[in-house]
Amino acid sequence: MTRTAVLLISFFVGMATKTTAEMIKSEVKMNLEEFQDIFSAARLSEAEHRVVEQKKRHEAEHQRKIKELDNAIRQSKVNVEKDRLADHLALFPDNYKVLTQRADGIFNSSAPAAGVEGDVASFDIELMIRVMSSKWTTIPIANTTSIVASDWRVSWMPERDDTNNSPTGSAYVVLDPVADPEAMLLIKDEQQVLATNKPGLFQVQFSAHSRVRKDRKLNSVSLSSLLYPLSGASMTLCSHDMSAPDIDEGIAVKELSIHPTSAVLKVQPDDGCARISVILPLTSTKFEIRWLDIVEAAKEKKKVDPGAIDEATGKDPSDELLTVSHDVMHSVEDGVVRSTNVLKFETSESGLNSVEFVVHGPKGTRVTSVSGYSLSRWNAGAYNATTSSIPVRALFKSSNLDSSVTLHVHTESDTDAAAKTQTLELPRIECVGALRHSGHIGVIKVANGVELHQQRAVGLARAEPTDISSQLRLNTDRPIMLAYKYLNPKYTLHLSSTSHTAMDTLEAVVDRVHYEALAMDTHIMHSLVVMMKSTKLQYLEIQNIPPETSMFTLIVNGVQTKPVRGGKTDDSLLVPLLVGLNTETANDGLGVKTSIELRYFSTHDPLDEEGYLDLPLPRVTVPISIVTAELRLPKIYSYNFTGDFGSRGSDRLKYPVPSAFSYVKGKRIVPKDYKFSRLDDDVLDDEPSQNEGGGSAIQMDIPQSGRSYFFERLLVVNTPLSLNVAYFPHPEPKEPPAISIWDKLKFQMGL
């Protein structure tokens, strides 16, 4: 053992002795029961400490989860509000919607001492506006430049609280639009606007004032320049004096009239007043009411001096002054001249009762119709051969209060359709009692075979076609050949007419004809596809149909039908064309596209070792642009061709084979991404089929057999086509010549 090991052992022995001594000095002697009590208390204190620490951790975790849940709920509410706001802004980009606008007016006819200042009607305007969100929004209320308004009032009902699904308020809160910083009435861009950031329902009320216009016994008041359509309106009309004579109905107004004319009125008397309820169109932003004041009418009636009646004319000198604006469009057709007149009568007084006018024209002139707003009835007298005129009188409804009335008068005059040349006297209208009668004349030509020129024009001056009333000018698709204007209705206009003989034109043309034939041992199956356009043709004649043909199938525009026998020859069929047409374009005057599929069978002598097949192609009796043919013949023969298509057939066509089409549309409902296939053609719709006899079209497909030979020909007009086939066995293959030994040696030696 080395010196180092001895030293290490001595060191460890000394340390162990020292530790044992120290432990003996720190020992405390106690009995077992005391030790157990101390030990249990220590264990209990340690357990309580662990429980407190665990409780703190659980409480912190609970608070964290509650906070996360609150944040999630708050974020969900924010997202829902964002989505709701986005939906509202998408539907209402201005952040508001005007729900209703109503006007309730009142007018009490002022006493004469009140002057014109008292002739003012007041309207209480009420707007209901919904503001969607809390962002700042400006809502135009009224035009400050066109409406005199006062007494502004703004009320607000808060938005419903969605958290408990109950409204936060059930009544309107009156706001001060001057002091309230969140709902203010401002003037912006010459408009009275409401600026607010309060979501909810707003009620804006104000009073608008409009002056009543008086024309003797006729009164009128209007409310216009509103920014939004009126959902409803009412008007209360009263009189200041109910003691005037001839007032026994307890109401001081009568003969009400309203614009727009489509509005509906309901009048209720109330203590000498008339309460008028108005139902307006949904897009109306203005209305006007006119009425006759019975009080003023009764006073005016007393002032009439019977001695002032003109005994010569029988009219009151105070009668209204009548002016007439007249526009007429003459349409020259085959055998007749049709005239459309627009007469606009204007008078200094209101409420025209009747008008009279005279239609001057040649013998055979007649008045076919008179129409116009507030027209009650009209009557036309007999034609007076002496004056060449027809008197006409039009009576208007008693409710007509307009000072301007428009009538539409239609006349006709016969012409000599057989004459080569003739002079046309165009009808004219002269109004009775008119102070001034002026107008414009237009002439259009509908007949294609007629040439028109001015022959005589007295009291007329040339005008531009644009000077004629748009009611006439824009309602014709023909150019205006002649245009005149006049200041006196006693004018004369004669036209020279020259008739030309019309030439016949094609009623139909065939774009494509494709003929296909499959020849078997004793039968030939024929198929004919025709694509054509026609205007008036009812049947298409197909000739060169062999008499031994049978088992026909015919489909026109996708609808199965039946051919009929007829035509100019015994071997022809008639194909009906007015089958399965497109109902949307059948009557638009353009050429109707038609698709025809005809198939049939014919017989022939059995095929021998060699022989001939005569194939007369079906002949279509209208011009054809392109004719194509395909023959399918047995492969066991060789063939030579003769006829109208040349001596050789090609392996393919230069033009695609036409495909038949159908105008029939299915009624079934399928998903948006549905993939259609040929199986859908066999599915019947719920509605009855257009095919004759019902059901779907039945047609046999031509089998793919034999070898195909193709032929083409362009522009076939009145030419029967034939295709003759000579068949014979395939020639025997030739044996190669024998090779000599010397040739074989030269081949092997490369010589």
C-alpha positions in Angstrom: 0.0 0.0 0.0 1.4 3.3 -0.9 1.7 6.4 1.2 -1.1 8.1 -0.8 -3.7 5.3 0.0 -2.8 5.4 3.7 -3.5 9.1 3.8 -6.9 8.8 2.0 -8.1 6.1 4.4 -7.1 8.2 7.4 -9.0 11.2 6.0 -12.3 9.3 5.5 -12.1 7.7 9.0 -11.6 11.1 10.5 -14.6 12.6 8.7 -16.9 9.8 9.7 -15.9 10.1 13.3 -16.6 13.9 13.3 -20.1 13.5 11.6 -21.2 10.9 14.2 -20.1 13.2 17.0 -22.0 16.1 15.6 -25.2 14.0 15.2 -25.0 12.8 18.8 -24.7 16.4 19.9 -27.9 17.5 17.8 -30.2 14.7 18.9 -33.4 15.5 20.9 -34.9 12.8 22.9 -38.8 12.4 22.9 -41.2 9.6 23.3 -43.0 8.0 20.3 -46.3 9.6 20.8 -44.8 13.1 20.7 -42.9 12.2 17.6 -46.0 11.0 15.9 -47.9 14.2 16.7 -45.1 16.3 15.3 -44.8 14.2 12.2 -48.6 14.3 11.6 -48.7 18.1 12.0 -45.9 18.4 9.5 -47.6 16.2 7.0 -50.9 18.1 7.5 -49.2 21.4 7.0 -47.5 20.2 3.8 -50.9 18.8 2.5 -52.7 22.1 3.2 -49.9 24.0 1.4 -50.3 21.7 -1.7 -54.1 22.2 -1.6 -53.8 26.0 -1.4 -51.3 26.0 -4.3 -53.6 23.7 -6.4 -56.6 25.8 -5.7 -54.7 28.9 -6.8 -53.7 27.2 -10.0 -57.3 26.0 -10.7 -58.7 29.5 -10.0 -56.2 31.0 -12.3 -57.1 28.5 -15.0 -60.8 29.1 -14.4 -60.4 32.9 -14.7 -58.3 32.4 -17.9 -61.0 30.2 -19.5 -63.7 32.7 -18.5 -61.7 35.5 -20.1 -61.2 33.4 -23.2 -64.9 32.6 -23.4 -65.8 36.3 -22.9 -63.4 37.3 -25.6 -64.9 34.6 -27.9 -68.4 35.8 -27.2 -67.4 39.4 -27.7 -65.6 38.5 -31.0 -68.6 36.5 -32.1 -70.9 39.5 -31.5 -68.4 41.7 -33.4 -68.3 39.2 -36.3 -72.1 39.0 -36.4 -72.4 42.7 -36.3 -69.8 43.1 -39.1 -71.7 40.5 -41.2 -75.0 42.3 -40.5 -73.4 45.6 -41.3 -71.9 44.2 -44.5 -75.2 42.7 -45.6 -76.9 46.0 -44.9 -74.3 48.0 -46.8 -74.6 45.6 -49.7 -78.3 46.0 -49.8 -78.3 49.7 -48.7 -75.0 51.2 -49.7 -76.1 54.7 -48.4 -76.8 53.2 -44.9 -80.4 54.2 -44.9 -83.8 53.5 -46.4 -86.8 55.8 -46.8 -89.7 53.6 -45.9 -92.6 55.9 -46.5 -93.4 59.5 -47.4 -96.9 60.8 -46.8 -98.4 64.3 -47.5 -101.6 65.5 -45.8 -102.8 68.9 -47.1 -105.5 71.4 -46.2 -106.8 74.5 -48.0 -109.5 76.8 -46.8 -110.6 79.2 -49.6 -109.7 82.6 -48.4 -112.1 85.6 -48.3 -111.6 88.2 -50.9 -110.3 90.6 -48.3 -107.4 88.3 -47.6 -105.8 88.8 -51.0 -103.5 86.5 -52.7 -101.5 85.9 -49.5 -104.4 83.8 -48.2 -104.4 81.5 -51.1 -101.9 79.1 -49.7 -102.3 75.4 -49.0 -100.3 73.7 -46.3 -99.1 70.1 -46.4 -97.9 68.1 -43.4 -95.1 65.9 -44.8 -94.0 62.8 -42.9 -91.0 60.6 -43.7 -90.2 57.3 -42.1 -86.5 56.5 -42.4 -84.5 53.5 -41.3 -80.8 54.0 -40.4 -78.9 50.7 -40.6 -75.7 51.3 -38.6 -74.0 53.7 -36.3 -71.7 55.3 -38.9 -72.3 58.9 -39.8 -74.9 59.2 -42.5 -76.5 62.2 -44.3 -80.1 61.7 -45.5 -81.5 64.3 -48.0 -85.0 65.3 -46.8 -86.2 68.1 -49.2 -85.0 70.6 -51.8 -84.5 74.0 -50.2 -84.7 75.8 -53.5 -88.2 74.5 -54.6 -90.1 73.8 -51.3 -91.1 76.4 -48.7 -91.0 74.4 -45.5 -91.3 75.1 -41.7 -92.1 73.4 -38.4 -89.4 70.8 -38.6 -89.7 67.9 -36.1 -87.5 64.8 -35.7 -88.3 61.7 -33.6 -86.3 58.6 -33.1 -87.0 55.0 -32.1 -83.8 53.2 -31.0 -82.6 50.0 -32.7 -83.9 46.7 -31.2 -81.5 45.1 -28.7 -80.6 41.7 -30.2 -79.0 40.4 -26.9 -82.3 39.7 -25.3 -84.4 39.9 -28.5 -86.5 42.7 -27.1 -86.8 46.4 -28.2 -84.9 48.9 -26.0 -87.7 51.4 -26.5 -91.3 51.1 -27.6 -92.0 54.8 -28.3 -90.4 57.6 -30.3 -88.0 59.9 -28.6 -88.4 63.6 -29.7 -85.0 65.0 -30.7 -83.8 68.5 -30.9 -82.2 68.8 -34.4 -80.5 72.0 -33.4 -78.9 71.0 -30.0 -78.6 67.2 -30.4 -75.0 66.5 -31.6 -75.9 63.1 -33.0 -79.0 64.0 -35.0 -78.8 67.4 -36.8 -80.7 69.1 -39.6 -78.3 70.8 -42.0 -78.4 72.5 -45.3 -76.0 70.8 -47.8 -75.9 71.2 -51.6 -79.2 73.1 -51.6 -80.9 70.3 -49.7 -82.2 69.9 -46.2 -80.4 66.9 -44.8 -80.5 64.9 -41.6 -77.0 64.0 -40.3 -76.9 61.3 -37.7 -75.0 58.3 -36.3 -78.0 56.8 -34.5 -79.2 53.5 -35.9 -82.9 53.0 -35.7 -86.2 54.4 -37.0 -86.5 58.1 -37.6 -89.7 60.1 -38.1 -89.1 63.5 -39.8 -92.1 65.9 -40.1 -92.3 69.3 -41.6 -94.9 71.6 -43.2 -94.7 72.5 -46.9 -96.6 75.4 -48.4 -97.8 75.7 -51.9 -99.8 78.6 -53.5 -103.2 77.7 -55.0 -103.6 78.9 -58.5 -107.0 80.3 -59.4 -108.5 80.8 -62.8 -112.0 82.1 -62.2 -113.9 79.1 -60.8 -111.0 76.6 -61.4 -108.5 76.1 -58.6 -105.4 73.9 -58.6 -102.7 73.1 -56.2 -99.6 70.9 -56.6 -96.8 69.4 -54.6 -93.7 68.6 -56.6 -89.9 68.4 -56.4 -90.1 65.8 -53.7 -87.0 63.6 -53.3 -88.9 60.4 -52.7 -92.1 58.8 -54.0 -95.3 59.4 -52.1 -96.8 56.3 -50.5 -100.0 58.2 -49.7 -101.6 61.6 -49.8 -104.7 63.4 -48.7 -106.2 66.9 -49.2 -108.9 68.7 -47.3 -110.6 71.5 -49.3 -113.0 74.0 -47.6 -114.7 77.2 -48.6 -114.9 80.5 -46.7 -118.5 81.2 -47.7 -121.2 78.5 -47.7 -124.1 81.0 -48.0 -123.9 81.3 -51.7 -126.9 80.2 -53.7 -127.2 76.8 -55.4 -125.1 75.1 -52.7 -127.3 72.3 -51.4 -124.9 69.4 -51.2 -123.0 70.5 -48.1 -119.7 70.6 -50.1 -118.0 73.5 -51.7 -116.0 71.7 -54.4 -116.9 69.5 -57.4 -115.4 68.0 -60.6 -112.1 66.9 -59.1 -109.2 66.1 -61.3 -105.8 64.7 -60.4 -102.4 64.2 -62.0 -100.9 61.6 -62.4 -104.1 60.3 -64.1 -103.5 56.8 -62.8 -104.1 57.9 -59.2 -107.2 56.8 -57.4 -109.4 59.3 -55.6 -111.8 58.9 -52.7 -113.9 62.0 -51.7 -115.7 62.3 -48.4 -117.8 65.4 -47.5 -117.2 66.8 -44.0 -119.0 70.0 -42.8 -118.8 71.8 -46.1 -115.3 70.5 -46.7 -114.2 67.8 -49.0 -111.6 65.3 -47.7 -109.8 63.7 -50.6 -107.8 60.5 -50.1 -105.3 59.8 -52.9 -103.7 56.5 -53.8 -100.7 57.3 -56.0 -98.5 55.1 -58.2 -95.4 53.7 -56.3 -93.0 55.9 -58.3 -94.9 59.2 -58.2 -92.9 62.1 -56.7 -95.5 64.8 -57.3 -99.2 65.3 -57.7 -101.7 68.0 -58.6 -105.3 68.4 -57.7 -107.8 70.6 -59.7 -111.3 71.4 -58.7 -114.2 73.7 -59.4 -115.3 76.0 -56.6 -119.1 75.9 -56.4 -119.3 79.2 -54.5 -117.3 81.0 -57.2 -119.2 79.2 -60.0 -122.5 80.3 -58.4 -121.4 83.9 -58.1 -120.1 83.9 -61.7 -123.4 82.5 -62.9 -125.3 85.4 -61.4 -123.1 87.9 -63.2 -123.9 86.5 -66.7 -126.0 89.0 -68.7 -128.5 87.1 -70.9 -128.4 90.1 -73.3 -124.8 89.4 -74.0 -125.5 86.3 -75.9 -124.8 86.7 -79.6 -128.0 86.0 -81.4 -126.2 85.2 -84.6 -123.8 82.6 -83.3 -125.7 81.6 -80.1 -122.5 81.8 -78.1 -121.3 83.8 -75.1 -118.7 86.4 -76.1 -116.8 85.3 -73.0 -116.4 81.8 -74.3 -112.9 80.4 -74.3 -110.4 80.9 -77.1 -109.5 77.6 -78.8 -106.2 76.9 -80.5 -105.3 73.7 -82.2 -102.0 72.0 -82.9 -102.3 69.3 -85.5 -99.9 66.6 -86.7 -100.8 63.9 -89.2 -99.0 60.9 -90.8 -100.4 59.6 -94.0 -99.5 56.0 -94.8 -100.0 55.0 -98.5 -100.8 51.3 -98.8 -102.2 49.0 -101.4 -105.7 50.3 -102.2 -106.0 52.5 -99.1 -104.5 55.6 -97.5 -104.5 55.4 -93.7 -104.1 58.7 -91.7 -103.2 59.0 -88.1 -104.0 62.5 -86.6 -102.9 64.0 -83.3 -105.0 67.0 -82.4 -104.0 69.0 -79.3 -106.7 71.5 -78.2 -105.8 74.3 -75.9 -108.2 76.8 -74.4 -108.0 79.8 -72.2 -110.6 78.3 -69.9 -110.6 75.0 -68.1 -112.7 72.0 -68.8 -113.5 71.6 -72.4 -117.0 70.1 -72.8 -116.8 69.3 -76.5 -115.0 70.0 -79.7 -116.1 69.8 -83.3 -114.0 69.3 -86.5 -114.6 68.3 -90.1 -112.7 65.7 -92.1 -112.3 66.7 -95.7 -111.4 64.0 -98.2 -112.3 62.2 -101.4 -115.3 59.9 -101.7 -114.7 56.8 -99.6 -113.1 58.7 -96.7 -114.2 57.4 -93.3 -113.4 58.0 -89.7 -112.4 54.8 -88.0 -111.7 55.8 -84.5 -111.3 58.8 -82.1 -109.6 58.3 -78.7 -108.2 60.5 -76.0 -108.0 61.2 -72.3 -111.3 62.1 -70.7 -113.2 61.4 -73.9 -116.8 60.4 -73.1 -118.1 59.6 -76.6 -117.8 60.7 -80.2 -120.0 60.6 -83.3 -119.3 61.1 -87.0 -121.9 62.2 -89.5 -122.5 60.9 -93.0 -120.2 61.8 -95.8 -121.4 65.0 -97.5 -120.7 64.7 -101.3 -121.3 68.4 -101.8 -118.7 69.6 -99.4 -116.6 66.3 -99.5 -116.5 66.3 -95.7 -117.5 64.3 -92.6 -118.5 66.3 -89.4 -117.2 64.9 -86.2 -118.1 65.9 -82.6 -116.2 64.7 -79.5 -117.7 65.0 -76.0 -115.6 65.0 -72.9 -116.3 63.8 -69.4 -117.7 66.4 -66.9 -114.7 65.7 -64.7 -112.3 67.0 -67.3 -110.7 70.2 -65.9 -107.7 70.4 -68.1 -107.2 73.4 -70.4 -105.4 71.1 -72.8 -106.8 68.0 -74.4 -105.2 65.6 -77.0 -107.3 63.5 -79.4 -106.1 60.7 -81.7 -108.1 60.5 -84.9 -107.7 57.7 -87.4 -109.2 58.0 -90.9 -109.1 55.9 -94.1 -109.7 56.7 -97.8 -109.9 54.2 -100.6 -107.7 54.3 -103.8 -108.0 52.5 -107.1 -105.8 49.5 -106.7 -106.1 48.5 -110.4 -105.1 51.9 -111.8 -101.6 52.3 -113.2 -101.4 56.0 -112.4 -103.8 58.1 -110.3 -104.0 61.3 -108.2 -104.3 60.9 -104.5 -106.1 63.6 -102.5 -104.9 63.3 -98.9 -107.6 63.9 -96.2 -107.3 67.0 -94.0 -109.0 68.1 -90.8 -110.5 71.5 -90.0 -111.5 72.4 -86.5 -114.7 74.4 -85.9 -114.4 77.6 -83.9 -110.6 77.5 -83.6 -108.8 80.8 -83.3 -105.6 79.3 -84.7 -105.1 75.9 -86.3 -101.6 74.9 -87.5 -99.7 71.7 -87.8 -97.4 69.4 -89.7 -97.9 66.7 -92.3 -95.9 63.5 -93.0 -96.2 61.0 -95.8 -94.8 57.4 -95.7 -95.1 54.6 -98.2 -95.9 51.0 -97.2 -96.8 49.6 -100.6 -93.6 48.4 -102.3 -95.0 48.7 -105.9 -96.2 52.3 -105.6 -94.1 55.4 -106.5 -95.2 58.7 -105.1 -94.5 62.3 -106.1 -95.9 65.7 -105.1 -98.4 66.9 -107.7 -100.0 69.9 -106.1 -99.4 71.6 -102.8 -101.3 74.8 -101.9 -101.0 76.5 -98.5 -98.1 74.3 -97.5 -94.4 74.7 -97.0 -91.7 72.0 -96.9 -90.5 70.9 -93.4 -88.0 68.6 -91.9 -89.3 65.1 -90.8 -88.0 65.9 -87.3 -90.6 68.7 -87.0 -93.4 66.1 -86.9 -94.6 65.0 -83.5 -92.6 62.3 -81.9 -95.8 60.4 -81.2 -96.1 59.8 -85.0 -92.5 59.9 -86.1 -91.2 57.3 -83.6 -94.1 54.9 -84.2 -93.2 54.0 -87.7 -90.4 52.0 -89.1 -90.7 53.6 -92.6 -88.8 56.7 -93.8 -90.8 59.9 -94.1 -90.8 60.7 -97.8 -92.6 64.1 -97.7 -93.0 66.5 -94.8 -94.9 69.8 -94.8 -96.1 72.4 -92.4 -99.1 74.8 -92.6 -100.7 77.7 -90.7 -104.2 77.4 -92.2 -106.1 74.2 -92.4 -107.6 75.1 -95.8 -104.7 73.7 -97.7 -104.6 71.3 -100.6 -102.2 68.3 -101.1 -102.4 66.0 -104.1 -99.9 63.3 -104.8 -99.3 61.4 -108.1 -99.2 57.6 -107.6 -97.7 55.2 -110.1 -98.2 51.4 -109.6 -95.5 49.0 -110.7 -96.0 45.3 -111.2 -94.4 43.2 -108.5 -92.2 40.3 -109.4 -92.3 36.9 -107.8 -89.5 36.0 -105.4 -88.3 32.8 -103.9 -90.5 31.6 -101.0 -87.9 29.0 -99.9 -84.3 28.0 -100.5 -82.5 24.9 -99.4 -79.0 25.3 -97.9 -78.1 21.7 -97.6 -79.3 18.3 -98.9 -77.6 15.2 -97.7 -78.7 11.8 -99.3 -77.5 8.5 -97.8 -78.3 5.0 -99.1 -77.4 1.6 -97.8 -77.7 -1.1 -100.4 -78.2 -4.7 -99.3 -79.1 -7.9 -101.2 -82.8 -7.0 -102.0 -83.4 -3.7 -100.2 -82.1 -0.2 -100.1 -82.5 2.0 -97.1 -82.7 5.7 -98.0 -82.2 8.7 -95.8 -82.6 12.4 -96.8 -81.7 15.4 -94.5 -82.8 18.8 -95.7 -81.9 22.2 -94.2 -84.0 25.0 -95.6 -85.4 28.5 -95.0 -88.9 29.5 -96.0 -91.3 32.4 -95.6 -94.8 31.3 -96.8 -94.2 27.7 -98.0 -96.6 25.2 -96.4 -95.4 22.0 -98.1 -92.1 21.0 -99.6 -92.5 18.8 -102.7 -90.0 15.9 -103.0 -90.0 14.0 -106.3 -88.3 10.8 -107.6 -89.7 8.7 -104.8 -89.9 5.1 -106.3 -93.4 3.7 -106.2 -92.2 0.5 -104.4 -91.0 2.5 -101.4 -92.5 1.8 -98.0 -92.0 2.3 -94.2 -91.7 6.0 -94.2 -90.6 8.0 -91.2 -90.6 11.8 -91.3 -89.4 14.2 -88.6 -89.7 18.0 -89.1 -88.0 20.3 -86.6 -87.7 17.4 -84.2 -91.4 16.6 -84.3 -92.6 13.4 -86.0 -95.3 13.9 -88.6 -96.6 12.2 -91.7 -96.0 13.0 -95.4 -98.9 13.3 -97.8 -99.3 12.2 -101.4 -99.8 15.0 -103.9 -97.7 17.3 -106.0 -97.2 17.7 -109.7 -96.1 14.1 -110.4 -97.2 10.7 -109.3 -93.8 9.9 -107.7 -93.8 12.9 -105.3 -94.5 13.5 -101.6 -95.5 16.7 -99.8 -93.7 17.4 -96.5 -95.6 19.7 -94.2 -93.3 22.6 -93.0 -95.5 24.3 -90.4 -94.6 21.7 -87.8 -92.6 22.2 -84.6 -91.8 25.8 -85.4 -90.1 28.2 -82.9 -93.0 30.0 -81.3 -90.8 33.0 -80.5 -89.7 33.7 -84.0 -92.4 32.1 -86.2 -94.2 35.4 -86.7 -91.4 37.9 -86.9 -91.6 38.1 -90.7 -88.1 36.6 -91.2 -87.2 33.3 -93.0 -88.1 30.3 -90.8 -85.3 27.7 -90.6 -86.6 24.2 -91.0 -85.0 20.8 -90.5 -86.4 17.7 -92.4 -85.4 14.0 -91.9 -87.0 11.5 -94.3 -86.3 7.8 -94.4 -87.8 5.0 -96.4 -87.1 1.6 -97.9 -87.2 0.4 -101.5 -86.7 -3.0 -103.1 -84.7 -4.3 -106.1 -83.7 -7.5 -107.8 -81.3 -9.7 -105.8 -77.7 -8.8 -106.5 -76.0 -11.2 -109.0 -72.4 -11.6 -109.8 -72.6 -8.4 -111.8 -75.3 -5.9 -112.7 -76.6 -2.3 -112.3 -78.2 -0.3 -109.6 -80.2 2.8 -110.5 -80.4 5.3 -107.7 -82.6 8.3 -108.6 -81.9 10.9 -105.9 -85.0 12.5 -104.4 -85.5 15.8 -106.1 -86.3 18.9 -104.1 -88.3 21.5 -106.1 -86.5 24.5 -104.8 -83.0 25.8 -105.4 -80.3 23.9 -103.5 -76.9 25.4 -102.5 -75.0 22.1 -101.7 -75.9 18.5 -102.4 -73.9 15.7 -100.8 -74.5 11.9 -101.1 -73.1 8.9 -99.4 -73.5 5.4 -100.8 -72.8 2.3 -98.7 -72.2 -0.7 -100.9 -71.1 -4.3 -100.2 -67.4 -4.8 -100.1 -67.5 -8.0 -102.2 -67.9 -6.0 -105.4 -66.0 -3.5 -107.4 -68.0 -0.5 -108.8 -68.1 2.0 -111.6 -70.3 5.1 -111.2 -72.1 7.1 -113.9 -74.6 9.9 -113.6 -74.6 13.6 -112.5 -71.9 13.2 -109.9 -69.0 12.0 -112.1 -67.4 8.5 -112.4 -65.5 8.4 -109.2 -66.5 8.7 -105.6 -64.3 10.3 -103.0 -63.2 8.9 -99.6 -64.6 11.9 -97.6 -66.7 15.0 -98.0 -65.4 18.6 -98.2 -68.5 19.8 -96.3 -69.7 18.5 -93.0 -72.8 16.3 -92.9 -75.8 18.5 -91.7 -77.4 17.7 -88.4 -81.1 17.9 -87.8 -82.3 20.3 -85.0 -85.4 20.7 -82.9 -87.2 23.7 -81.5 -88.8 21.6 -78.8 -87.6 22.5 -75.3 -87.8 20.1 -72.4 -89.7 21.1 -69.2 -87.8 19.0 -66.7 -85.9 20.6 -63.8 -82.4 19.3 -63.4 -79.5 20.4 -61.2 -77.2 23.2 -62.4 -74.3 20.9 -63.1 -76.4 18.1 -64.8 -74.6 16.4 -67.7 -76.9 15.7 -70.6 -76.6 12.6 -72.7 -78.5 10.8 -75.4 -80.4 9.0 -72.8 -82.2 12.2 -72.0 -83.8 12.1 -75.4 -85.9 9.1 -74.3 -87.2 10.8 -71.1 -90.7 12.1 -71.6 -91.7 15.5 -70.2 -94.8 15.9 -68.1 -96.5 17.9 -70.8 -98.0 16.2 -73.9 -95.7 15.8 -76.8 -96.0 17.8 -80.0 -95.6 14.6 -82.1 -98.7 13.5 -83.9 -100.3 10.7 -81.8 -98.1 11.6 -78.8 -94.9 9.9 -77.7 -91.4 10.5 -78.9 -90.2 10.4 -82.5 -89.4 6.9 -83.9 -86.8 6.6 -86.5 -84.4 3.8 -87.6 -80.7 4.5 -87.7 -78.8 3.4 -90.8 -76.4 0.6 -89.8 -72.7 1.1 -90.4 -72.1 -1.5 -93.1 -70.3 -1.8 -96.4 -67.9 0.6 -98.0 -68.8 4.3 -98.2 -68.5 6.4 -101.4 -69.0 10.1 -101.2 -70.3 12.6 -103.9 -70.8 16.3 -104.0 -72.5 18.9 -106.2 -73.0 22.6 -105.8 -75.9 24.9 -106.9 -78.7 22.6 -108.1 -81.7 24.4 -109.7 -84.6 22.5 -111.3 -82.3 19.6 -112.2 -83.1 15.9 -111.4 -80.0 14.1 -110.2 -79.3 10.4 -110.7 -76.5 8.1 -109.7 -76.0 4.8 -111.5 -73.8 2.0 -110.1 -72.4 -0.9 -112.1 -71.1 -3.7 -109.9 -68.9 -6.7 -110.8 -66.5 -9.1 -109.1 -63.1 -8.0 -108.0 -60.5 -8.8 -110.7 -58.3 -11.8 -110.2 -54.8 -10.9 -108.8 -52.0 -11.3 -111.4 -49.2 -13.9 -110.6 -45.7 -12.4 -110.7 -43.5 -13.5 -113.7 -41.2 -16.4 -113.1 -37.5 -15.6 -112.3 -34.8 -17.4 -114.3 -31.7 -19.0 -112.7 -29.5 -16.4 -114.4 -31.5 -13.5 -112.8 -31.3 -15.2 -109.4 -27.5 -15.5 -109.8 -27.2 -11.8 -110.8 -29.2 -10.8 -107.8 -27.1 -12.8 -105.4 -23.9 -11.4 -107.0 -25.2 -7.9 -106.9 -25.0 -7.4 -110.6 
